[in-house]
């Protein structure tokens, strides 16, 4: 079942191990302590939510083996655009999807981790892909997008089961972000390849993380953002 609210939502949950079908929900949460606040007066698109989660600690980032409830974070007003277009510039200077950028992910236990981020790949899906997870009425007028991002570790400590997509946002306009959906069950259309078997993600390694976003059918994704440690978002064009 999907529940909706008047404000956009956020989540920090990974795609996880299989659970029974029809397990898709929207989870309303508040802003985390490390989260970049939304700019005052920013408008929101339906459905709407608070900004996505801040970088989790090692324990928060690690995918669970069992039964936490699935969630969707719906889009909220974007972080103030201060990169690459500059304050108030929107995202006119957003990078091409094939481009790479340098970012810093701050982990509560392991400290700052330098990353090369990109390329970014956005695939438009079919709402039927999610049919077994939700009622048709909950998906009416929506289109899923599968956003894959490559991350290369360039400096800092190793990190166990990283979740760099905690900083990812998918925008339908300069101010509004699409809901992010996290499923506990496997989803072939959007898979990540984070290190397995207890190994840390260390300098020199590259991984790919995929996230699902559900946008209004009349509002395709325009930008993909990754919120840097400074709070300034790195921006890519969705296509």
C-alpha positions in Angstrom: 0.0 0.0 0.0 1.1 3.5 -0.7 0.2 6.4 1.6 0.7 10.0 0.6 1.1 13.2 2.4 1.2 16.9 1.8 4.9 17.2 2.0 7.7 15.3 0.2 9.5 12.5 2.1 12.9 11.0 2.4 14.6 7.7 3.2 18.0 6.1 3.7 17.0 2.5 3.1 18.7 0.4 0.4 17.2 -2.2 -1.9 17.1 -5.3 0.3 16.5 -9.0 0.5 13.1 -10.4 -0.6 9.9 -10.0 1.4 6.3 -10.6 0.5 4.9 -8.7 -2.5 2.7 -5.6 -2.2 5.3 -4.1 0.1 5.6 -0.5 -1.1 4.9 2.4 1.2 5.6 6.1 1.7 7.3 7.1 4.9 7.1 10.6 6.2 10.1 11.6 8.2 11.7 14.8 9.4 15.0 16.3 8.6 18.1 14.6 9.9 20.9 16.4 11.7 23.3 16.5 8.7 20.6 17.3 6.2 20.7 20.3 3.9 17.4 22.2 4.6 15.2 23.2 1.7 15.2 26.9 0.8 12.4 29.0 2.2 9.4 29.4 0.0 10.2 26.7 -2.4 7.2 25.1 -4.0 6.6 21.3 -4.1 5.1 19.0 -6.7 2.6 16.2 -5.9 3.4 14.1 -4.1 5.7 16.1 -1.9 8.1 15.5 0.9 11.0 16.6 3.1 14.5 16.5 1.6 16.2 13.1 1.3 18.2 11.7 4.1 21.6 12.8 5.3 24.7 10.5 5.0 24.1 7.6 7.4 26.6 6.1 9.7 28.1 2.7 8.9 25.3 0.9 10.6 22.6 3.0 9.0 24.1 2.6 5.6 24.4 -1.1 5.7 21.5 -3.0 4.1 19.6 -5.2 6.5 19.1 -8.9 5.9 15.5 -8.9 7.1 12.3 -7.3 7.7 12.3 -3.5 8.1 9.4 -1.9 6.3 10.0 -0.7 2.8 9.6 3.0 2.2 9.5 5.7 -0.5 10.9 9.1 0.0 8.9 11.5 -2.1 10.5 14.5 -3.6 10.9 17.7 -1.7 12.2 21.1 -2.5 15.8 20.9 -3.7 18.8 22.0 -1.8 19.7 25.6 -2.7 21.6 25.5 -6.0 25.1 26.6 -5.3 26.9 24.3 -7.7 27.7 24.1 -10.5 25.4 27.0 -11.5 25.9 29.3 -8.5 23.4 30.6 -6.0 20.1 31.3 -7.6 21.3 30.1 -10.9 19.1 26.9 -11.0 20.9 24.0 -12.7 21.5 25.6 -16.1 25.1 24.6 -15.8 24.3 21.0 -14.9 26.8 18.4 -16.2 26.2 16.0 -19.0 25.2 12.5 -17.8 28.5 11.1 -19.0 30.5 13.6 -17.0 32.3 13.0 -13.7 32.6 15.3 -10.6 34.5 15.3 -7.3 32.6 15.0 -4.1 33.1 14.3 -0.4 30.9 11.9 1.6 31.1 12.3 5.4 30.6 9.1 7.4 30.0 9.4 11.2 32.5 6.7 12.0 35.0 6.7 9.1 35.2 10.4 8.4 35.5 12.1 5.0 35.7 9.9 1.9 36.6 11.5 -1.4 34.8 10.3 -4.4 34.7 10.6 -8.2 31.0 10.6 -9.0 29.6 9.7 -12.4 28.7 8.9 -15.0 25.0 9.1 -14.2 22.5 7.0 -16.2 18.7 7.6 -16.1 16.3 5.0 -17.5 12.6 5.7 -17.9 10.7 2.6 -16.7 7.1 1.4 -17.0 4.7 1.7 -14.1 3.8 -2.0 -14.7 7.3 -2.8 -13.4 6.0 -1.9 -9.9 2.6 -3.6 -10.2 3.4 -6.4 -7.8 4.4 -3.9 -5.1 1.5 -1.5 -5.2 -2.2 -1.0 -6.1 -2.8 0.3 -9.6 -4.6 3.3 -8.1 -1.5 4.3 -6.2 0.6 4.2 -9.4 -1.9 6.0 -11.6 -0.4 9.0 -13.4 3.2 8.1 -12.3 6.3 7.0 -14.2 9.3 5.3 -12.6 12.8 6.3 -13.4 15.9 4.2 -12.6 18.9 6.3 -11.7 22.3 4.6 -11.7 25.4 6.4 -10.4 29.1 5.3 -10.5 31.2 6.0 -7.4 35.0 5.7 -7.3 36.8 5.9 -3.9 39.7 8.3 -4.3 40.7 9.0 -0.7 40.0 8.4 3.0 39.1 5.2 4.9 37.5 2.1 3.6 33.7 1.9 4.2 31.6 -1.2 4.8 28.5 -1.5 2.6 28.4 2.2 1.6 25.2 3.9 0.6 26.3 7.0 -1.3 22.9 7.3 -2.9 21.7 8.7 0.5 22.9 12.0 -1.0 21.1 11.5 -4.3 18.1 13.6 -5.5 16.1 13.4 -8.7 14.5 16.6 -9.8 11.4 17.3 -11.9 12.1 21.0 -11.9 14.7 23.4 -10.4 12.9 23.2 -7.0 10.9 20.0 -6.8 12.2 16.4 -6.5 10.5 13.2 -7.3 9.7 10.6 -4.6 12.4 8.0 -4.1 11.2 4.4 -3.7 13.0 1.8 -1.7 11.9 -1.9 -2.0 12.9 -4.7 0.3 12.5 -7.2 -2.4 14.8 -7.7 -5.4 14.2 -5.5 -8.4 16.0 -6.5 -11.6 15.5 -3.2 -13.4 17.5 -1.3 -10.7 20.4 -3.2 -9.0 23.5 -2.0 -7.2 26.8 -3.7 -7.0 28.2 -2.6 -3.6 31.0 -4.8 -2.2 29.8 -8.1 -0.8 31.1 -10.6 1.7 32.1 -8.2 4.4 34.7 -6.4 2.3 35.2 -2.7 2.7 34.9 -0.3 -0.2 38.4 1.2 -0.4 40.5 3.6 -2.4 40.7 2.7 -6.1 37.5 0.7 -6.2 34.4 1.7 -8.2 30.8 0.7 -7.4 27.4 1.4 -8.9 24.3 2.2 -7.0 20.8 2.4 -8.4 17.7 4.2 -7.1 14.1 4.2 -8.1 12.1 7.5 -8.4 8.4 7.8 -9.1 7.6 11.1 -11.0 4.3 12.5 -12.3 3.9 11.3 -15.8 3.7 14.8 -17.0 6.9 15.9 -15.2 9.9 13.9 -16.5 13.1 14.0 -14.6 15.3 17.0 -15.5 18.3 16.8 -13.2 20.1 14.4 -10.9 21.7 15.9 -7.8 24.3 14.6 -5.4 24.5 16.7 -2.2 28.2 17.3 -1.3 29.5 17.5 2.3 29.3 21.3 2.0 25.6 21.1 1.2 26.2 22.3 -2.3 24.6 19.9 -4.8 26.5 18.6 -7.8 24.1 18.5 -10.7 23.7 16.4 -13.9 21.2 16.6 -16.6 18.9 13.6 -16.6 19.2 13.3 -20.4 
